[in-house]
């Protein structure tokens, strides 16, 4: 099997801080991504009720795209619900919200990214207490997810955004501590560039636990527009036999279409041997090669 390429998109009412290229009706997002050569869209949601399941399934069938993942960062950012909260009622609300997302994900055969909904370690609270709150909540979610065949993915997030589960080693420890086969690790190249000393070492160490992968460049722009050495990342993914999704979670700059196009063209042409072929991908390769030649020409002149 070969890897597939996804793009994070969100609804029109998403927070401006949501790392989604398109903030629009999900069906229009699906159509735009299909036209650019993506294999799927990750839906960044605040609530499961934002999704019209039959309508989205119709667009997926028409375009051949998939929904590989539901991401939940807005549950934390907009509603301040998370698993490490000191108040049990807030933790319960967070679990209920994620359970709704799990049931939605089951409709699409998707995973659920628990991301920032894991929360933070509060002042005056011990890391041990916060960790136990998190484990209790993720176990309750796993009780629902496992019978439905939905994976819950743990995303290490850098220290400037949260102070809990920052690097891949910490994420891997959490995955192992849960003891649940439906709980997997999701490395993110942007966060790894800040927190992990070596892309390769982190990926190899977690080889049997990685269930999903996010990419963005060092500046949170599309891959190829920063200084991350993606060759090291994709060599390591190849060496561990990873054949899952690689999804771009990037800023919509300089504009959404340019960002989305750069991400898919960079990934599908530079690492063509590792991704499933897509109709029209030969055209992408020609476009990318012409762009690189033009850049080289300008650099020499």
Secondary structure, 3 states (H helix, E strand, C coil): CCEEEEEEEECCCCCCCCCCCEECCHHHHHHHHHHHCCCEEEEECCCHHHCCHHHHHHHHHHHCCECCEEECHHHHHCCCCCCCCCCHHHHHHHHHHHHHHHHHHHHHCCEEECHHHHCCCCCCCCHHHHHHHHHHHHHHHHHHHHHHCCCEEECCCCCCCCCCCCCHHHHHHHHHHHCCCCEEEEEEHHHHHHHCCCHHHHHHHCCCCEEEEEECCCCCCCCCCCCCCHHHHHHHHHHCCCCCEEEECCCCCCCHHHHHHHHHHHHHHHCHHHECCCCCHHHHHHHHHHHHHHHHHHHHC
